[in-house]
Amino acid sequence: MTTFMPAPPATTFLEFYPKDNNVIAIGMDDSYIQIYNVRVSKVKTKLKGHHKRITGLALSNSLNVLISAGADSLVN
């Protein structure tokens, strides 16, 4: 058996944007966070700030910020 491509990184955490449920923050096993728009099926932004997988995400409705936690013991 031959592998032609590596498997894509796994999703480790999902968080819906409180103001618009069509926008999702997706934490990935490769330490990236993708901001995905469900309505148009497109990744809007890809964020990097951790060195290990994403373990938690929180989106604030009032402060308009994204908080992330990673297996690298960092909170951004």
N, C-alpha and C positions, 0 to 999 in steps of 0.2 A: 504494500500500500504506500502511496506517495502523497505527501501534502503539498499542494500547490501554493497555498496562501496561509499565513498564520490566522488563527481565530481572532475575530474582533474582540476588543476589550469588553468585559462584562459590566453591566450596570450594577452599581452597588447601592444607590440611593436615588429616590425621586422626590421632588418637592414642587407642588403646583404654586404658581404665582397667585397670591390672594386676589388681586384686582382683575385678573384675566386667566381663567382656567385653560385657555388655549396655549399658555406659555408654561413650560416645564423646565426646571433646573434638574439636570441628570448628572449624578456623580458616577464616575467611571473607575474601573479597576486599574487603569493606567495613570491615575492621578489627575486626569482632566475633568473639568466640569463643562458640560454642553448646555447652552440655553437653546431650547428647541421650541419652535412654533408648530403646534399640532395642526392648526388651520391650513397652513401652506406646506406642511411636511418638510420643514427645512431647519437646519441648525443655524441659528442667528449669530451665535458667538461661541467660541471655545476658549475656556479660561484655564490657566495653569498657575498653581500656587503651592501645590503640595508635592512631596517626593514619593509618597506611597498612596494606596487607594483611598478614595473618599469614603468616610464612614458616616457622615451626617451633613445635612443641609437645612437651612432655615431662611425663608424670605420674609422680610418685614413689610407689612402693609403701610405703616406710618412713616418709617425711616427710609424706605426705598433702598434697602441694602440686602445683600446676600451674605450669609455667614456659612462657612464651611469648616468641617472637621475632617482630619485625615488620620490614617494609621501611623503617620509620622509624628503624632502627638501635637500637631499644630492646629490652631483655630485661626482662620483668616476671615 
